[in-house]
Amino acid sequence: MSDSKNLDDLQKIPGDKVRRLVRPHLLALRPYVPGRPAADVMREFGLSEVVKLASNENPAGPSPKAIAAIERLLPELHLYPDGAGQDVRGAIAQHVDLTAEHVFIGNGSDEVIKLIMETFLDAGDELLVPFPSFMSYTSSAAMVNARLVQVPLQEDFQYNLNDMVERVTPRTKVIVLCTPNNPTGTWLTHTQVAEFLQRIPDRVLVVIDEAYLEYVDTADRLDSLQFIREGRAVISLRTFSKMYGLAGLRLGYALADPSVLAYLQQVRLPFNVNAVAQAGCAAALADDEHVARSRALNAAGRAQYHVGLGRLGISYIPTQGNFLLARVGDGQAVFEALMRRGVIVRAGFAGLTEYIRISIGTKEQNERCLEALATLC
């Protein structure tokens, strides 16, 4: 028997021994698979350059003010961060015209979602989510053995809020609305959400994931802060990863009535948000010029895809995010073919086998993607 074979066998033994100790409902849980890194694709296909349009990142990059704040902090990395995140919470509160007690920060929105599910859901409790949507809701619910109730979007990928209301039962504790929804880009108006909340029992917590809020430019734009100021059981989830171009720092936050967030504080780990993230994100909120530039870049790119995909005869779903869903036939095959041409997108979302999701990049990146698609579709 070879040394490598012996090593493989030894590596399997600990996992086999402890498998019986794992909570049974976790055995079927599958880890999240992120978009492929550019360096990985370049190595596999022998490419010198790739365009990454897979993770809804801001092609404008981070705010110069955020970079400057991070550089000033670097000599202090031997110190623990502010465990309460007072400065960044204060900056967020000022930005949204609430108090710091209305703000909860986490290691990305993913951690905040996980903490919400761990705090408010027990085994057998029901979580209502749209389908398809962001998979963190599904995995976080599975960790606490809650019952996931997926409410399908309509054929045009718009919400069917009537269906969602009808699926509420005495076991329903949490409802998630993702708007603009990832991966579809479809969105809800303020009127729709206000009417929906009127029909939901007060005992149910409604989480509104607004990761792409800053890109929305339609009429009747959702204002979730109104519901929070009214004292409703509503949590708004937001992030610095998209519009602010700080995905690498991993800082997401929740806005809600302080009485709601107090329960999240009870389960939050100490120092869950690092000092670099706190400094960079607080500074980014003051960079209105960067936000305006990023918003304009996205609007131009969205229009560029509308024209380009139209010329190619490729249908797409109207979006209010910094990405769009394009119907290409065999989504997985097109995804793999685009990688060989140096363009990374996303495919394989549940039930969306005919689609790819394309992040909106710079004018040049978008053009390269369209040119590559022209050779395939």
WOGI-V8907 format. One record per residue. N is the residue number from 1. PSI is psi in radians with two decimals (999 if undefined). OMEGA is omega in whole degrees, -180 to 180 (999 if undefined). BURIAL is 1 if it has 24 or more other ideal C-beta (glycine too) atoms within 12 Angstrom, else 0. Layout:
# WOGI-V8907
N	PSI	OMEGA	BURIAL
N	PSI	OMEGA	BURIAL
This chain:
# WOGI-V8907
1	2.35	-176	0
2	2.80	178	0
3	-0.67	-179	0
4	-0.64	178	0
5	-0.76	178	0
6	-0.71	-180	0
7	-0.76	179	0
8	-0.76	-179	0
9	-0.72	-179	0
10	-0.63	-178	0
11	-0.41	-179	0
12	-0.44	-171	0
13	-0.88	-178	0
14	-0.74	180	0
15	-0.71	179	0
16	-0.65	-178	0
17	-0.66	-174	0
18	-0.08	-178	0
19	-0.69	-178	0
20	-0.26	179	0
21	-0.27	-178	0
22	2.42	176	0
23	2.22	-171	0
24	-0.66	-176	0
25	-0.22	179	0
26	-0.26	-176	0
27	-0.50	-179	0
28	-0.05	-178	0
29	2.33	179	0
30	2.37	-178	0
31	2.66	177	0
32	2.36	178	0
33	1.91	-178	0
34	3.00	175	0
35	2.60	-175	1
36	2.38	177	1
37	2.59	-179	0
38	-0.74	-178	1
39	-0.64	180	0
40	-0.79	180	0
41	-0.70	179	1
42	-0.73	179	0
43	-0.81	-175	0
44	-0.70	-174	0
45	0.15	177	0
46	0.68	-178	0
47	2.59	178	0
48	-0.26	-178	0
49	2.48	175	0
50	2.78	174	1
51	2.07	-178	1
52	1.89	179	1
53	0.89	-172	1
54	-0.39	-168	1
55	0.28	176	1
56	0.67	178	1
57	2.76	-179	1
58	2.00	-178	1
59	-0.23	177	1
60	-0.20	-179	1
61	-3.02	-178	0
62	2.83	176	1
63	2.35	174	1
64	-0.58	178	0
65	-0.61	177	1
66	-0.74	180	1
67	-0.77	-180	1
68	-0.72	180	0
69	-0.68	179	1
70	-0.75	180	1
71	-0.66	179	0
72	-0.50	-176	0
73	-0.40	-170	1
74	-0.68	179	0
75	-0.16	-177	0
76	0.30	-176	0
77	-0.14	176	0
78	-0.14	-179	0
79	2.59	175	0
80	2.62	176	0
81	2.93	173	1
82	1.96	-176	1
83	-0.48	180	0
84	-0.17	180	0
85	0.74	-171	1
86	-0.75	-177	0
87	-0.82	-177	1
88	-0.64	176	1
89	-0.66	177	1
90	-0.68	179	1
91	-0.73	177	1
92	-0.79	-179	1
93	-0.76	178	1
94	-0.65	-178	0
95	-0.63	-177	1
96	0.05	179	1
97	0.84	172	0
98	-3.04	175	1
99	2.84	179	0
100	-0.46	179	1
101	-0.27	176	0
102	0.01	-172	1
103	2.30	175	1
104	2.25	-179	1
105	2.62	-179	1
106	2.99	179	1
107	1.30	-173	1
108	2.79	177	1
109	-0.47	-180	1
110	-0.75	180	1
111	-0.69	-180	1
112	-0.75	177	1
113	-0.82	-180	1
114	-0.75	-180	1
115	-0.63	177	1
116	-0.81	-179	1
117	-0.70	180	1
118	-0.52	-177	1
119	-0.72	-169	1
120	-0.20	-177	1
121	2.42	173	1
122	2.97	179	0
123	2.23	179	0
124	-0.29	175	0
125	2.70	-175	1
126	2.37	173	1
127	2.14	178	1
128	2.23	179	1
129	2.68	172	1
130	2.78	178	1
131	2.22	0	1
132	2.70	178	1
133	-2.97	-175	1
134	2.25	-170	1
135	-0.23	179	1
136	-0.52	178	1
137	-0.77	-177	1
138	-0.85	-177	1
139	-0.66	180	1
140	-0.65	177	1
141	-0.67	-180	1
142	-0.57	-179	1
143	-0.54	-180	1
144	0.13	177	1
145	0.59	175	1
146	2.81	179	1
147	2.06	-179	1
148	2.18	177	1
149	1.85	-179	1
150	2.16	-179	1
151	1.91	-175	1
152	2.46	170	1
153	2.86	178	1
154	3.05	-176	0
155	-0.55	178	0
156	0.21	178	0
157	0.25	172	1
158	2.72	177	1
159	2.55	167	1
160	1.52	-175	0
161	-0.46	175	1
162	-0.78	177	0
163	-0.71	-178	0
164	-0.74	178	1
165	-0.75	-178	1
166	-0.37	-179	0
167	-0.08	178	1
168	2.30	179	1
169	3.07	176	0
170	-0.34	179	0
171	-0.12	-178	0
172	2.17	179	1
173	-0.64	-175	1
174	2.41	173	1
175	2.37	177	1
176	2.29	170	1
177	2.17	179	1
178	2.01	-175	1
179	2.12	-8	1
180	2.48	-174	1
181	2.40	175	1
182	2.04	25	1
183	0.13	-169	1
184	-0.46	-178	1
185	-0.08	180	1
186	2.78	-169	1
187	2.91	177	1
188	2.56	176	1
189	2.93	179	1
190	-0.73	-180	0
191	-0.75	-180	0
192	-0.80	-178	1
193	-0.70	179	1
194	-0.79	179	1
195	-0.64	178	0
196	-0.80	-179	1
197	-0.55	178	1
198	-0.43	-176	0
199	-0.03	-178	0
200	2.33	179	1
201	2.55	-179	0
202	-0.42	-178	0
203	-0.15	-177	0
204	2.30	177	1
205	2.23	179	1
206	2.07	179	1
207	2.13	180	1
208	1.88	-180	1
209	1.95	-176	1
210	0.78	-178	1
211	-0.52	-176	1
212	0.35	-177	1
213	-0.78	-172	1
214	-0.23	180	1
215	-0.21	-174	1
216	2.23	-180	1
217	0.43	-180	0
218	2.95	174	0
219	2.75	179	0
220	0.81	-179	0
221	2.39	-178	1
222	2.33	174	1
223	1.48	-178	1
224	-0.38	-180	1
225	-0.51	178	1
226	-0.75	-178	0
227	-0.62	179	1
228	-0.75	179	1
229	-0.48	178	0
230	-0.08	178	0
231	0.34	179	0
232	2.77	178	1
233	1.25	-177	1
234	2.38	172	1
235	2.24	173	1
236	2.18	177	1
237	2.31	-180	1
238	2.97	-173	1
239	2.76	172	1
240	0.07	-174	1
241	-0.37	-172	1
242	-1.54	-177	1
243	-0.65	-174	1
244	-0.08	173	1
245	0.57	-176	1
246	0.71	-178	1
247	-0.57	-178	1
248	-0.30	-180	0
249	-0.40	178	1
250	1.22	173	1
251	2.00	172	1
252	2.86	-179	1
253	2.78	178	1
254	2.47	173	1
255	2.27	-179	1
256	3.00	174	1
257	2.40	-179	1
258	-0.55	180	0
259	-0.49	177	0
260	-0.79	-176	1
261	-0.40	179	1
262	-0.60	180	0
263	-0.62	176	0
264	-0.64	179	1
265	-0.51	-179	1
266	-0.50	-176	0
267	-0.09	-180	0
268	2.38	175	1
269	2.59	178	0
270	2.55	178	0
271	0.72	-176	0
272	-0.28	177	1
273	2.14	-174	1
274	2.86	-174	1
275	-0.64	180	1
276	-0.78	179	1
277	-0.76	-179	1
278	-0.77	-178	1
279	-0.82	-177	1
280	-0.73	-177	1
281	-0.65	177	1
282	-0.70	180	1
283	-0.64	-178	1
284	-0.56	-179	1
285	-0.39	-179	1
286	0.00	-176	0
287	1.34	-180	1
288	-0.57	-180	0
289	-0.72	179	0
290	-0.73	179	1
291	-0.79	-180	1
292	-0.71	179	0
293	-0.74	180	1
294	-0.71	180	1
295	-0.74	179	1
296	-0.68	179	0
297	-0.72	-180	1
298	-0.73	179	1
299	-0.72	178	1
300	-0.70	179	0
301	-0.65	177	1
302	-0.80	178	1
303	-0.65	179	0
304	-0.74	179	1
305	-0.65	178	1
306	-0.78	180	1
307	-0.85	-175	0
308	-0.79	179	1
309	-0.62	177	1
310	-0.72	179	0
311	-0.55	-180	0
312	-0.10	-179	1
313	0.42	179	0
314	2.11	179	1
315	2.70	-179	0
316	2.84	-180	1
317	2.21	176	1
318	2.39	-172	0
319	2.66	170	1
320	0.28	177	1
321	-2.88	175	1
322	0.65	-179	1
323	2.90	174	1
324	2.74	-179	1
325	2.08	-177	1
326	2.39	-179	1
327	1.94	-171	1
328	0.05	-179	1
329	-1.71	176	0
330	1.69	-175	0
331	-0.73	-178	1
332	-0.72	180	0
333	-0.73	179	0
334	-0.71	176	1
335	-0.83	-179	1
336	-0.67	179	1
337	-0.66	178	1
338	-0.65	178	1
339	-0.73	179	1
340	-0.38	178	0
341	0.16	175	1
342	0.40	178	1
343	2.11	-178	1
344	2.12	174	1
345	-2.86	176	1
346	2.58	175	1
347	3.02	175	1
348	0.25	174	1
349	2.56	-173	1
350	2.10	175	0
351	-0.10	-176	0
352	0.96	-174	1
353	-0.35	-178	0
354	0.03	-171	1
355	2.73	164	1
356	2.63	174	1
357	2.22	-178	1
358	2.14	172	1
359	2.49	180	1
360	2.12	-177	1
361	-2.64	175	1
362	2.95	179	1
363	-0.76	-178	1
364	-0.72	179	0
365	-0.74	179	1
366	-0.71	-179	1
367	-0.70	179	0
368	-0.70	178	1
369	-0.78	-180	1
370	-0.70	178	1
371	-0.71	177	0
372	-0.71	178	1
373	-0.59	-179	1
374	-0.46	179	0
375	-0.17	-174	0
376	-0.54	-171	1
377	999	999	1
